[in-house]
Amino acid sequence: MAKIFKILFLLLFLISFAGAAGASENYNSAVKSINHFALRAAKLFDINNSYFLSPYSIVTALGMAYAGADGATAKEFQDNLLFNNNLHEQLGALSDALTQDFNGKYNRPLLTCANKIWLSENLRLNKNFSNILEQAYKSSAKTLDFAGKPEQAKNFINRWVEENTNQRVKNLLNNITPDTQMILTNAIYFNGKWAREFNEKLTAKKPFHVNKLDKLEVDMMMRQGRMDYCENERIKLLRLPYTGRLSMILMMPKDINDDISAVINELADFNFNFDELLNGLSEYNVDLWLPKFKTERRYELKDILTGLGLVSAFSNNADFSAMIDNKDLKLKIDAVIHKTFIEVNEKRTEAAAASAVVMTRTTAAMPRPVPKAEFHADRPFMYFIVSDDFRAILFMGMQNFK
């Protein structure tokens, strides 16, 4: 009987933030898959607690898994995550476009991406799978002794993770079992400044309404000026650019008596057309309050992904036969782990995220008047870090201080 062994896929990144032009045809499928996943996943998280994740990281990791999927499992990726044959090439092109725009530029955000394949000593990669990872994901392979020296292998990979996230993601792997056959890692680091910094002297304690009954004092950054803004009967939307070509998009309920679910429902009403939502932005003179915050989270995403329809990939019927040539090995996804960090202050935003897909045995212009607006983020709000040129959601979160 074929044995099913563990494969671990990791995605890592570190970020700070910097809206909007629409995706090029070279990236349309990849951006659509990323944003589709992000906005569907938003509905499945607990709205009573802060969360932060990287749809770009998660989709990249799952994209590498999809490169080795076949049959009904591959179709599941296609039907539920909108993956297609163009995904790998477009994810690679998107990564190239994002990094070449930022790297080495003075006073611009720094964005770097790296991928690596880690193999057990007995594993033989399928040639087509290997070519996809090398060409689209620029991922080279290194052999490690997972079975004989799992602790050494874990430490080696963790060091690679730290080096490619500016030391922001540490000890991503807690352990490696002898069943591990493959680990695919993706690391992204981004660190940038606000295009217009907040004045630290204006930061003051202000009440934040964690729910309809309770509030607490938080450090609130404040500034006024021209910003891209829009609102409708349910939400307010604001764009804060970073130096370079990235922005943070802030969303919150218009009515203080509404909870964050109003924002999530608005996203659903737009049928996950994030691009259309951003098209409503125009210049306003905005009175902005934005709290300083720091969030660290670790997630097991299996329930989220199965809730989105990715079911067979986690079952004993999973088909990842396009990954390897070993006829005596059979693989399934056992867990998807996502670890994140973000900190927002007056000068910049810094964030990190790491994802792991674990596969185991089946048995286990001139000055002009502009309208005025108020955006006081003094209640739970959502935020997205997006590329201005492609409008891909690199990171997203919901902030509360509960």
C-alpha positions as YAML, in Angstrom:
chain: A
units: angstrom
residues:
- id: 1
  name: MET
  ca: [0.00, 0.00, 0.00]
- id: 2
  name: ALA
  ca: [1.28, 3.48, -0.84]
- id: 3
  name: LYS
  ca: [2.30, 5.47, 2.19]
- id: 4
  name: ILE
  ca: [1.35, 9.08, 2.65]
- id: 5
  name: PHE
  ca: [4.05, 11.29, 4.05]
- id: 6
  name: LYS
  ca: [4.32, 14.82, 5.25]
- id: 7
  name: ILE
  ca: [5.07, 17.81, 3.12]
- id: 8
  name: LEU
  ca: [5.39, 21.18, 4.67]
- id: 9
  name: PHE
  ca: [4.84, 24.37, 2.69]
- id: 10
  name: LEU
  ca: [5.88, 27.60, 4.31]
- id: 11
  name: LEU
  ca: [5.22, 31.20, 3.36]
- id: 12
  name: LEU
  ca: [6.85, 34.01, 5.20]
- id: 13
  name: PHE
  ca: [6.94, 37.71, 4.99]
- id: 14
  name: LEU
  ca: [7.68, 40.97, 6.66]
- id: 15
  name: ILE
  ca: [5.93, 44.17, 5.71]
- id: 16
  name: SER
  ca: [5.34, 47.85, 6.14]
- id: 17
  name: PHE
  ca: [2.78, 49.72, 4.19]
- id: 18
  name: ALA
  ca: [2.42, 52.02, 1.33]
- id: 19
  name: GLY
  ca: [-3.59, 53.27, -4.31]
- id: 20
  name: ALA
  ca: [-4.83, 52.53, -7.54]
- id: 21
  name: ALA
  ca: [-4.46, 51.45, -11.09]
- id: 22
  name: GLY
  ca: [-5.90, 47.99, -11.71]
- id: 23
  name: ALA
  ca: [-4.13, 44.80, -12.59]
- id: 24
  name: SER
  ca: [-2.24, 44.24, -15.81]
- id: 25
  name: GLU
  ca: [-3.32, 41.32, -17.96]
- id: 26
  name: ASN
  ca: [-0.02, 39.69, -16.97]
- id: 27
  name: TYR
  ca: [-1.29, 39.33, -13.41]
- id: 28
  name: ASN
  ca: [-5.10, 39.23, -13.71]
- id: 29
  name: SER
  ca: [-5.58, 35.58, -12.75]
- id: 30
  name: ALA
  ca: [-3.18, 35.75, -9.81]
- id: 31
  name: VAL
  ca: [-4.65, 38.98, -8.44]
- id: 32
  name: LYS
  ca: [-8.17, 37.62, -8.84]
- id: 33
  name: SER
  ca: [-7.28, 34.45, -6.92]
- id: 34
  name: ILE
  ca: [-5.54, 36.39, -4.13]
- id: 35
  name: ASN
  ca: [-8.36, 38.89, -3.65]
- id: 36
  name: HIS
  ca: [-11.08, 36.25, -4.01]
- id: 37
  name: PHE
  ca: [-9.47, 34.21, -1.24]
- id: 38
  name: ALA
  ca: [-8.95, 37.29, 0.98]
- id: 39
  name: LEU
  ca: [-12.50, 38.59, 0.86]
- id: 40
  name: ARG
  ca: [-14.12, 35.16, 1.23]
- id: 41
  name: ALA
  ca: [-11.84, 34.32, 4.15]
- id: 42
  name: ALA
  ca: [-12.75, 37.60, 5.89]
- id: 43
  name: LYS
  ca: [-16.26, 36.24, 6.43]
- id: 44
  name: LEU
  ca: [-14.94, 33.16, 8.27]
- id: 45
  name: PHE
  ca: [-12.84, 34.83, 10.96]
- id: 46
  name: ASP
  ca: [-14.13, 35.72, 14.43]
- id: 47
  name: ILE
  ca: [-15.20, 39.38, 14.20]
- id: 48
  name: ASN
  ca: [-14.81, 39.80, 17.97]
- id: 49
  name: ASN
  ca: [-11.02, 39.54, 17.84]
- id: 50
  name: SER
  ca: [-8.23, 41.17, 15.88]
- id: 51
  name: TYR
  ca: [-6.70, 39.14, 13.08]
- id: 52
  name: PHE
  ca: [-3.96, 39.67, 10.52]
- id: 53
  name: LEU
  ca: [-2.96, 37.46, 7.62]
- id: 54
  name: SER
  ca: [-1.31, 37.54, 4.22]
- id: 55
  name: PRO
  ca: [-3.55, 36.30, 1.39]
- id: 56
  name: TYR
  ca: [-0.57, 36.70, -0.94]
- id: 57
  name: SER
  ca: [1.51, 34.35, 1.21]
- id: 58
  name: ILE
  ca: [-1.22, 31.79, 1.64]
- id: 59
  name: VAL
  ca: [-2.13, 31.73, -2.06]
- id: 60
  name: THR
  ca: [1.55, 31.44, -3.01]
- id: 61
  name: ALA
  ca: [1.99, 28.43, -0.71]
- id: 62
  name: LEU
  ca: [-1.20, 26.82, -1.96]
- id: 63
  name: GLY
  ca: [-0.13, 27.66, -5.51]
- id: 64
  name: MET
  ca: [2.99, 25.56, -5.04]
- id: 65
  name: ALA
  ca: [0.83, 22.73, -3.72]
- id: 66
  name: TYR
  ca: [-1.51, 23.13, -6.69]
- id: 67
  name: ALA
  ca: [1.47, 22.69, -9.04]
- id: 68
  name: GLY
  ca: [1.69, 19.11, -7.77]
- id: 69
  name: ALA
  ca: [-2.04, 18.38, -7.60]
- id: 70
  name: ASP
  ca: [-3.92, 16.25, -10.09]
- id: 71
  name: GLY
  ca: [-7.40, 14.90, -10.75]
- id: 72
  name: ALA
  ca: [-10.22, 15.85, -8.39]
- id: 73
  name: THR
  ca: [-7.82, 17.60, -6.00]
- id: 74
  name: ALA
  ca: [-6.57, 19.93, -8.72]
- id: 75
  name: LYS
  ca: [-10.16, 20.67, -9.76]
- id: 76
  name: GLU
  ca: [-10.98, 21.59, -6.18]
- id: 77
  name: PHE
  ca: [-8.26, 24.24, -6.23]
- id: 78
  name: GLN
  ca: [-9.66, 25.53, -9.52]
- id: 79
  name: ASP
  ca: [-13.31, 25.62, -8.49]
- id: 80
  name: ASN
  ca: [-12.89, 27.07, -5.01]
- id: 81
  name: LEU
  ca: [-9.73, 29.19, -5.17]
- id: 82
  name: LEU
  ca: [-10.01, 30.20, -8.86]
- id: 83
  name: PHE
  ca: [-6.62, 28.66, -9.66]
- id: 84
  name: ASN
  ca: [-5.83, 27.95, -13.32]
- id: 85
  name: ASN
  ca: [-2.91, 27.06, -15.56]
- id: 86
  name: ASN
  ca: [-1.78, 30.69, -15.66]
- id: 87
  name: LEU
  ca: [-1.47, 30.99, -11.87]
- id: 88
  name: HIS
  ca: [2.18, 29.97, -11.49]
- id: 89
  name: GLU
  ca: [3.49, 32.17, -14.27]
- id: 90
  name: GLN
  ca: [1.43, 35.13, -13.08]
- id: 91
  name: LEU
  ca: [2.42, 34.76, -9.42]
- id: 92
  name: GLY
  ca: [6.05, 34.74, -10.56]
- id: 93
  name: ALA
  ca: [5.51, 37.82, -12.74]
- id: 94
  name: LEU
  ca: [3.67, 39.60, -9.93]
- id: 95
  name: SER
  ca: [6.52, 38.88, -7.51]
- id: 96
  name: ASP
  ca: [9.04, 40.20, -10.03]
- id: 97
  name: ALA
  ca: [7.00, 43.35, -10.65]
- id: 98
  name: LEU
  ca: [6.55, 44.11, -6.96]
- id: 99
  name: THR
  ca: [10.18, 43.59, -6.02]
- id: 100
  name: GLN
  ca: [11.79, 45.34, -8.97]
- id: 101
  name: ASP
  ca: [9.71, 48.45, -8.30]
- id: 102
  name: PHE
  ca: [11.01, 48.79, -4.77]
- id: 103
  name: ASN
  ca: [14.42, 47.23, -4.27]
- id: 104
  name: GLY
  ca: [17.40, 49.54, -4.12]
- id: 105
  name: LYS
  ca: [15.34, 52.72, -4.42]
- id: 106
  name: TYR
  ca: [16.14, 55.51, -2.00]
- id: 107
  name: ASN
  ca: [13.32, 56.40, 0.39]
- id: 108
  name: ARG
  ca: [11.01, 53.77, -1.08]
- id: 109
  name: PRO
  ca: [9.50, 50.70, 0.57]
- id: 110
  name: LEU
  ca: [11.67, 47.62, 0.55]
- id: 111
  name: LEU
  ca: [9.97, 44.49, -0.71]
- id: 112
  name: THR
  ca: [11.80, 41.21, -1.22]
- id: 113
  name: CYS
  ca: [10.52, 37.72, -1.99]
- id: 114
  name: ALA
  ca: [12.32, 34.37, -1.75]
- id: 115
  name: ASN
  ca: [11.33, 30.72, -2.25]
- id: 116
  name: LYS
  ca: [13.11, 27.49, -1.32]
- id: 117
  name: ILE
  ca: [12.34, 23.75, -1.61]
- id: 118
  name: TRP
  ca: [13.59, 21.41, 1.12]
- id: 119
  name: LEU
  ca: [13.57, 17.69, 0.30]
- id: 120
  name: SER
  ca: [14.08, 14.46, 2.19]
- id: 121
  name: GLU
  ca: [17.01, 12.37, 0.98]
- id: 122
  name: ASN
  ca: [14.82, 9.71, -0.67]
- id: 123
  name: LEU
  ca: [12.45, 12.02, -2.52]
- id: 124
  name: ARG
  ca: [12.44, 12.29, -6.32]
- id: 125
  name: LEU
  ca: [10.62, 15.34, -7.64]
- id: 126
  name: ASN
  ca: [8.50, 15.08, -10.74]
- id: 127
  name: LYS
  ca: [10.33, 16.94, -13.49]
- id: 128
  name: ASN
  ca: [7.35, 19.08, -14.51]
- id: 129
  name: PHE
  ca: [6.63, 20.01, -10.87]
- id: 130
  name: SER
  ca: [10.28, 20.90, -10.35]
- id: 131
  name: ASN
  ca: [10.32, 23.04, -13.51]
- id: 132
  name: ILE
  ca: [7.25, 25.00, -12.40]
- id: 133
  name: LEU
  ca: [8.81, 25.75, -9.01]
- id: 134
  name: GLU
  ca: [12.13, 26.73, -10.53]
- id: 135
  name: GLN
  ca: [10.76, 28.87, -13.37]
- id: 136
  name: ALA
  ca: [7.67, 30.50, -11.82]
- id: 137
  name: TYR
  ca: [8.64, 30.58, -8.14]
- id: 138
  name: LYS
  ca: [12.44, 30.73, -8.65]
- id: 139
  name: SER
  ca: [12.72, 28.06, -6.01]
- id: 140
  name: SER
  ca: [15.86, 25.94, -5.82]
- id: 141
  name: ALA
  ca: [16.01, 22.66, -3.90]
- id: 142
  name: LYS
  ca: [18.14, 21.55, -0.96]
- id: 143
  name: THR
  ca: [18.23, 18.04, 0.53]
- id: 144
  name: LEU
  ca: [17.95, 17.65, 4.32]
- id: 145
  name: ASP
  ca: [17.89, 14.60, 6.58]
- id: 146
  name: PHE
  ca: [14.36, 14.94, 7.94]
- id: 147
  name: ALA
  ca: [14.26, 11.36, 9.21]
- id: 148
  name: GLY
  ca: [17.71, 11.09, 10.82]
- id: 149
  name: LYS
  ca: [18.33, 14.68, 11.93]
- id: 150
  name: PRO
  ca: [14.95, 16.42, 12.22]
- id: 151
  name: GLU
  ca: [16.13, 18.97, 14.81]
- id: 152
  name: GLN
  ca: [19.06, 20.02, 12.65]
- id: 153
  name: ALA
  ca: [16.79, 20.30, 9.61]
- id: 154
  name: LYS
  ca: [14.28, 22.39, 11.55]
- id: 155
  name: ASN
  ca: [16.98, 24.80, 12.77]
- id: 156
  name: PHE
  ca: [18.43, 25.13, 9.26]
- id: 157
  name: ILE
  ca: [15.06, 26.08, 7.78]
- id: 158
  name: ASN
  ca: [14.22, 28.43, 10.65]
- id: 159
  name: ARG
  ca: [17.50, 30.28, 10.06]
- id: 160
  name: TRP
  ca: [16.61, 30.67, 6.37]
- id: 161
  name: VAL
  ca: [13.24, 32.06, 7.40]
- id: 162
  name: GLU
  ca: [14.82, 34.58, 9.76]
- id: 163
  name: GLU
  ca: [17.33, 35.72, 7.15]
- id: 164
  name: ASN
  ca: [14.60, 36.32, 4.59]
- id: 165
  name: THR
  ca: [12.28, 38.20, 6.94]
- id: 166
  name: ASN
  ca: [14.86, 40.54, 8.47]
- id: 167
  name: GLN
  ca: [14.78, 38.47, 11.70]
- id: 168
  name: ARG
  ca: [11.07, 39.18, 12.19]
- id: 169
  name: VAL
  ca: [9.83, 35.61, 11.89]
- id: 170
  name: LYS
  ca: [11.64, 33.38, 14.34]
- id: 171
  name: ASN
  ca: [11.14, 29.71, 15.17]
- id: 172
  name: LEU
  ca: [8.42, 29.22, 12.61]
- id: 173
  name: LEU
  ca: [8.85, 25.45, 12.73]
- id: 174
  name: ASN
  ca: [8.33, 23.95, 16.15]
- id: 175
  name: ASN
  ca: [9.29, 20.47, 15.04]
- id: 176
  name: ILE
  ca: [9.84, 18.22, 12.05]
- id: 177
  name: THR
  ca: [8.77, 14.59, 12.17]
- id: 178
  name: PRO
  ca: [10.56, 11.73, 10.41]
- id: 179
  name: ASP
  ca: [7.59, 11.50, 8.01]
- id: 180
  name: THR
  ca: [8.38, 14.90, 6.50]
- id: 181
  name: GLN
  ca: [9.24, 14.59, 2.83]
- id: 182
  name: MET
  ca: [9.18, 18.14, 1.48]
- id: 183
  name: ILE
  ca: [9.01, 21.70, 2.74]
- id: 184
  name: LEU
  ca: [8.32, 24.55, 0.34]
- id: 185
  name: THR
  ca: [9.08, 27.98, 1.74]
- id: 186
  name: ASN
  ca: [8.19, 31.43, 0.52]
- id: 187
  name: ALA
  ca: [9.45, 34.53, 2.31]
- id: 188
  name: ILE
  ca: [8.47, 38.13, 1.70]
- id: 189
  name: TYR
  ca: [9.82, 41.18, 3.50]
- id: 190
  name: PHE
  ca: [8.44, 44.70, 3.21]
- id: 191
  name: ASN
  ca: [9.41, 47.73, 5.24]
- id: 192
  name: GLY
  ca: [8.38, 51.21, 4.21]
- id: 193
  name: LYS
  ca: [7.44, 54.66, 5.40]
- id: 194
  name: TRP
  ca: [4.17, 56.48, 5.20]
- id: 195
  name: ALA
  ca: [4.18, 58.92, 2.29]
- id: 196
  name: ARG
  ca: [3.13, 61.46, 4.91]
- id: 197
  name: GLU
  ca: [4.14, 60.64, 8.47]
- id: 198
  name: PHE
  ca: [2.01, 61.34, 11.50]
- id: 199
  name: ASN
  ca: [3.24, 64.00, 13.93]
- id: 200
  name: GLU
  ca: [4.17, 62.15, 17.13]
- id: 201
  name: LYS
  ca: [3.30, 65.24, 19.20]
- id: 202
  name: LEU
  ca: [-0.32, 64.95, 18.11]
- id: 203
  name: THR
  ca: [-0.69, 61.33, 19.27]
- id: 204
  name: ALA
  ca: [-2.96, 61.26, 22.31]
- id: 205
  name: LYS
  ca: [-5.08, 58.92, 24.37]
- id: 206
  name: LYS
  ca: [-8.55, 58.55, 22.89]
- id: 207
  name: PRO
  ca: [-11.43, 56.16, 23.59]
- id: 208
  name: PHE
  ca: [-11.75, 53.09, 21.36]
- id: 209
  name: HIS
  ca: [-15.15, 51.38, 21.33]
- id: 210
  name: VAL
  ca: [-14.31, 47.68, 21.43]
- id: 211
  name: ASN
  ca: [-18.04, 46.90, 21.26]
- id: 212
  name: LYS
  ca: [-21.36, 48.69, 21.80]
- id: 213
  name: LEU
  ca: [-20.96, 48.63, 25.57]
- id: 214
  name: ASP
  ca: [-17.24, 48.83, 26.31]
- id: 215
  name: LYS
  ca: [-14.44, 51.21, 25.46]
- id: 216
  name: LEU
  ca: [-10.82, 51.73, 26.48]
- id: 217
  name: GLU
  ca: [-8.10, 54.33, 26.03]
- id: 218
  name: VAL
  ca: [-5.60, 53.81, 23.19]
- id: 219
  name: ASP
  ca: [-2.76, 55.82, 21.62]
- id: 220
  name: MET
  ca: [-4.47, 57.56, 18.70]
- id: 221
  name: MET
  ca: [-2.44, 59.07, 15.86]
- id: 222
  name: MET
  ca: [-4.08, 62.13, 14.30]
- id: 223
  name: ARG
  ca: [-3.67, 64.27, 11.21]
- id: 224
  name: GLN
  ca: [-5.70, 66.36, 8.79]
- id: 225
  name: GLY
  ca: [-5.30, 66.93, 5.07]
- id: 226
  name: ARG
  ca: [-6.19, 65.72, 1.61]
- id: 227
  name: MET
  ca: [-6.69, 61.99, 1.31]
- id: 228
  name: ASP
  ca: [-8.53, 59.55, -0.95]
- id: 229
  name: TYR
  ca: [-11.85, 58.76, 0.73]
- id: 230
  name: CYS
  ca: [-15.37, 57.56, 0.02]
- id: 231
  name: GLU
  ca: [-18.44, 56.43, 1.96]
- id: 232
  name: ASN
  ca: [-21.86, 54.95, 1.44]
- id: 233
  name: GLU
  ca: [-24.75, 54.19, 3.75]
- id: 234
  name: ARG
  ca: [-22.80, 51.48, 5.57]
- id: 235
  name: ILE
  ca: [-19.03, 52.01, 5.35]
- id: 236
  name: LYS
  ca: [-16.21, 54.53, 5.20]
- id: 237
  name: LEU
  ca: [-13.15, 53.82, 3.07]
- id: 238
  name: LEU
  ca: [-9.78, 55.61, 3.22]
- id: 239
  name: ARG
  ca: [-6.48, 55.17, 1.40]
- id: 240
  name: LEU
  ca: [-3.14, 55.92, 3.11]
- id: 241
  name: PRO
  ca: [-0.17, 55.64, 0.70]
- id: 242
  name: TYR
  ca: [3.35, 54.60, 1.55]
- id: 243
  name: THR
  ca: [6.42, 55.90, -0.21]
- id: 244
  name: GLY
  ca: [6.54, 53.88, -3.39]
- id: 245
  name: ARG
  ca: [3.64, 51.95, -4.87]
- id: 246
  name: LEU
  ca: [1.84, 50.40, -1.91]
- id: 247
  name: SER
  ca: [-1.06, 51.65, 0.21]
- id: 248
  name: MET
  ca: [-3.07, 50.79, 3.28]
- id: 249
  name: ILE
  ca: [-6.82, 50.77, 2.71]
- id: 250
  name: LEU
  ca: [-8.87, 51.38, 5.87]
- id: 251
  name: MET
  ca: [-12.53, 50.34, 6.13]
- id: 252
  name: MET
  ca: [-14.96, 50.75, 9.01]
- id: 253
  name: PRO
  ca: [-18.70, 51.02, 9.65]
- id: 254
  name: LYS
  ca: [-20.11, 54.47, 9.01]
- id: 255
  name: ASP
  ca: [-22.44, 54.29, 11.99]
- id: 256
  name: ILE
  ca: [-20.78, 53.85, 15.39]
- id: 257
  name: ASN
  ca: [-23.71, 51.61, 16.35]
- id: 258
  name: ASP
  ca: [-22.88, 49.13, 13.58]
- id: 259
  name: ASP
  ca: [-20.32, 46.41, 14.13]
- id: 260
  name: ILE
  ca: [-17.54, 45.32, 11.77]
- id: 261
  name: SER
  ca: [-19.85, 42.80, 10.11]
- id: 262
  name: ALA
  ca: [-21.31, 45.74, 8.17]
- id: 263
  name: VAL
  ca: [-17.96, 46.10, 6.43]
- id: 264
  name: ILE
  ca: [-17.74, 42.39, 5.70]
- id: 265
  name: ASN
  ca: [-21.29, 42.41, 4.30]
- id: 266
  name: GLU
  ca: [-20.34, 45.32, 2.06]
- id: 267
  name: LEU
  ca: [-17.46, 43.31, 0.65]
- id: 268
  name: ALA
  ca: [-19.84, 40.43, -0.02]
- id: 269
  name: ASP
  ca: [-22.30, 42.78, -1.73]
- id: 270
  name: PHE
  ca: [-19.56, 43.82, -4.12]
- id: 271
  name: ASN
  ca: [-19.19, 40.14, -5.01]
- id: 272
  name: PHE
  ca: [-15.56, 40.35, -3.95]
- id: 273
  name: ASN
  ca: [-14.82, 43.01, -6.59]
- id: 274
  name: PHE
  ca: [-12.23, 44.88, -4.56]
- id: 275
  name: ASP
  ca: [-11.18, 46.88, -7.61]
- id: 276
  name: GLU
  ca: [-14.69, 48.28, -8.03]
- id: 277
  name: LEU
  ca: [-14.80, 49.29, -4.38]
- id: 278
  name: LEU
  ca: [-11.54, 51.24, -4.69]
- id: 279
  name: ASN
  ca: [-12.80, 53.04, -7.78]
- id: 280
  name: GLY
  ca: [-15.12, 55.05, -5.52]
- id: 281
  name: LEU
  ca: [-12.23, 56.88, -3.82]
- id: 282
  name: SER
  ca: [-11.79, 60.62, -4.45]
- id: 283
  name: GLU
  ca: [-9.98, 63.48, -2.76]
- id: 284
  name: TYR
  ca: [-11.39, 64.81, 0.50]
- id: 285
  name: ASN
  ca: [-10.08, 66.98, 3.30]
- id: 286
  name: VAL
  ca: [-10.10, 64.32, 6.02]
- id: 287
  name: ASP
  ca: [-9.84, 64.54, 9.78]
- id: 288
  name: LEU
  ca: [-8.13, 61.19, 10.51]
- id: 289
  name: TRP
  ca: [-7.70, 59.27, 13.74]
- id: 290
  name: LEU
  ca: [-5.79, 55.98, 13.52]
- id: 291
  name: PRO
  ca: [-4.66, 53.99, 16.57]
- id: 292
  name: LYS
  ca: [-1.14, 52.71, 16.97]
- id: 293
  name: PHE
  ca: [-1.32, 48.94, 17.23]
- id: 294
  name: LYS
  ca: [0.69, 45.78, 17.32]
- id: 295
  name: THR
  ca: [-0.80, 42.36, 16.61]
- id: 296
  name: GLU
  ca: [0.75, 38.87, 16.68]
- id: 297
  name: ARG
  ca: [-1.26, 35.80, 15.74]
- id: 298
  name: ARG
  ca: [-0.86, 32.12, 14.87]
- id: 299
  name: TYR
  ca: [-3.57, 30.30, 12.93]
- id: 300
  name: GLU
  ca: [-4.48, 26.78, 11.95]
- id: 301
  name: LEU
  ca: [-6.19, 27.43, 8.61]
- id: 302
  name: LYS
  ca: [-7.51, 23.97, 7.85]
- id: 303
  name: ASP
  ca: [-11.05, 24.87, 8.94]
- id: 304
  name: ILE
  ca: [-10.95, 28.11, 6.96]
- id: 305
  name: LEU
  ca: [-9.79, 26.35, 3.80]
- id: 306
  name: THR
  ca: [-12.23, 23.47, 4.08]
- id: 307
  name: GLY
  ca: [-14.93, 26.08, 4.70]
- id: 308
  name: LEU
  ca: [-13.94, 27.62, 1.37]
- id: 309
  name: GLY
  ca: [-14.33, 24.24, -0.33]
- id: 310
  name: LEU
  ca: [-10.78, 22.82, -0.29]
- id: 311
  name: VAL
  ca: [-11.77, 19.46, 1.18]
- id: 312
  name: SER
  ca: [-10.23, 16.55, -0.72]
- id: 313
  name: ALA
  ca: [-6.69, 17.98, -0.40]
- id: 314
  name: PHE
  ca: [-6.86, 17.22, 3.34]
- id: 315
  name: SER
  ca: [-8.37, 13.75, 2.92]
- id: 316
  name: ASN
  ca: [-6.98, 10.28, 2.30]
- id: 317
  name: ASN
  ca: [-8.24, 10.68, -1.27]
- id: 318
  name: ALA
  ca: [-5.93, 13.63, -1.97]
- id: 319
  name: ASP
  ca: [-4.15, 13.46, -5.31]
- id: 320
  name: PHE
  ca: [-0.72, 15.14, -5.31]
- id: 321
  name: SER
  ca: [0.74, 12.54, -7.65]
- id: 322
  name: ALA
  ca: [2.16, 15.26, -9.93]
- id: 323
  name: MET
  ca: [4.66, 16.25, -7.23]
- id: 324
  name: ILE
  ca: [6.92, 13.24, -7.08]
- id: 325
  name: ASP
  ca: [8.04, 10.18, -9.04]
- id: 326
  name: ASN
  ca: [8.19, 7.93, -5.94]
- id: 327
  name: LYS
  ca: [5.45, 5.38, -6.63]
- id: 328
  name: ASP
  ca: [5.42, 4.17, -3.03]
- id: 329
  name: LEU
  ca: [4.60, 7.62, -1.59]
- id: 330
  name: LYS
  ca: [1.23, 9.33, -1.44]
- id: 331
  name: LEU
  ca: [0.66, 12.79, -0.05]
- id: 332
  name: LYS
  ca: [-2.12, 14.85, 1.51]
- id: 333
  name: ILE
  ca: [-2.31, 18.19, 3.32]
- id: 334
  name: ASP
  ca: [-2.54, 17.68, 7.06]
- id: 335
  name: ALA
  ca: [-2.49, 21.29, 8.29]
- id: 336
  name: VAL
  ca: [-2.03, 24.86, 7.11]
- id: 337
  name: ILE
  ca: [-0.30, 27.05, 9.67]
- id: 338
  name: HIS
  ca: [-0.08, 30.83, 9.38]
- id: 339
  name: LYS
  ca: [1.91, 33.04, 11.76]
- id: 340
  name: THR
  ca: [1.75, 36.81, 11.54]
- id: 341
  name: PHE
  ca: [3.03, 40.04, 13.06]
- id: 342
  name: ILE
  ca: [2.22, 43.69, 12.37]
- id: 343
  name: GLU
  ca: [3.06, 46.98, 14.05]
- id: 344
  name: VAL
  ca: [1.75, 50.39, 12.97]
- id: 345
  name: ASN
  ca: [3.19, 53.67, 14.26]
- id: 346
  name: GLU
  ca: [3.61, 57.31, 13.24]
- id: 347
  name: LYS
  ca: [6.46, 56.69, 10.78]
- id: 348
  name: ARG
  ca: [5.87, 53.31, 9.22]
- id: 349
  name: THR
  ca: [4.18, 49.94, 9.27]
- id: 350
  name: GLU
  ca: [6.13, 46.74, 9.77]
- id: 351
  name: ALA
  ca: [4.63, 43.31, 9.42]
- id: 352
  name: ALA
  ca: [5.60, 39.68, 9.11]
- id: 353
  name: ALA
  ca: [3.74, 36.52, 8.19]
- id: 354
  name: ALA
  ca: [4.57, 32.85, 7.82]
- id: 355
  name: SER
  ca: [2.42, 30.05, 6.42]
- id: 356
  name: ALA
  ca: [2.95, 26.31, 6.47]
- id: 357
  name: VAL
  ca: [1.05, 23.67, 4.51]
- id: 358
  name: VAL
  ca: [1.80, 20.37, 6.21]
- id: 359
  name: MET
  ca: [1.28, 17.09, 4.38]
- id: 360
  name: THR
  ca: [1.17, 13.78, 6.25]
- id: 361
  name: ARG
  ca: [0.24, 10.11, 5.96]
- id: 362
  name: THR
  ca: [-3.39, 9.51, 5.15]
- id: 363
  name: THR
  ca: [-3.75, 7.63, 8.30]
- id: 364
  name: ALA
  ca: [-3.04, 11.03, 10.01]
- id: 365
  name: ALA
  ca: [-3.12, 69.43, -9.44]
- id: 366
  name: MET
  ca: [-3.84, 73.31, -8.51]
- id: 367
  name: PRO
  ca: [-5.26, 73.90, -5.03]
- id: 368
  name: ARG
  ca: [-9.01, 73.59, -5.16]
- id: 369
  name: PRO
  ca: [-11.81, 73.24, -2.63]
- id: 370
  name: VAL
  ca: [-12.51, 69.65, -1.63]
- id: 371
  name: PRO
  ca: [-15.29, 68.21, 0.52]
- id: 372
  name: LYS
  ca: [-14.61, 67.48, 4.17]
- id: 373
  name: ALA
  ca: [-14.82, 64.10, 5.83]
- id: 374
  name: GLU
  ca: [-14.10, 62.46, 9.17]
- id: 375
  name: PHE
  ca: [-12.44, 59.06, 9.56]
- id: 376
  name: HIS
  ca: [-12.08, 58.30, 13.25]
- id: 377
  name: ALA
  ca: [-10.94, 54.68, 13.61]
- id: 378
  name: ASP
  ca: [-12.21, 54.54, 17.18]
- id: 379
  name: ARG
  ca: [-14.04, 51.24, 16.73]
- id: 380
  name: PRO
  ca: [-13.12, 47.91, 15.09]
- id: 381
  name: PHE
  ca: [-11.92, 48.42, 11.52]
- id: 382
  name: MET
  ca: [-10.52, 46.42, 8.64]
- id: 383
  name: TYR
  ca: [-7.35, 47.22, 6.75]
- id: 384
  name: PHE
  ca: [-5.68, 45.95, 3.59]
- id: 385
  name: ILE
  ca: [-2.15, 46.42, 2.28]
- id: 386
  name: VAL
  ca: [-2.37, 46.54, -1.50]
- id: 387
  name: SER
  ca: [-0.17, 47.22, -4.48]
- id: 388
  name: ASP
  ca: [-1.23, 50.42, -6.19]
- id: 389
  name: ASP
  ca: [-0.51, 49.16, -9.69]
- id: 390
  name: PHE
  ca: [-2.14, 45.72, -9.44]
- id: 391
  name: ARG
  ca: [-4.51, 46.10, -6.48]
- id: 392
  name: ALA
  ca: [-3.49, 42.73, -5.10]
- id: 393
  name: ILE
  ca: [-4.21, 42.27, -1.39]
- id: 394
  name: LEU
  ca: [-0.81, 41.42, 0.08]
- id: 395
  name: PHE
  ca: [-2.04, 41.60, 3.69]
- id: 396
  name: MET
  ca: [-5.34, 42.16, 5.45]
- id: 397
  name: GLY
  ca: [-6.58, 42.37, 8.99]
- id: 398
  name: MET
  ca: [-9.24, 43.48, 11.42]
- id: 399
  name: GLN
  ca: [-8.16, 45.53, 14.42]
- id: 400
  name: ASN
  ca: [-9.83, 45.59, 17.80]
- id: 401
  name: PHE
  ca: [-8.35, 46.07, 21.27]
- id: 402
  name: LYS
  ca: [-10.54, 43.55, 23.06]
...
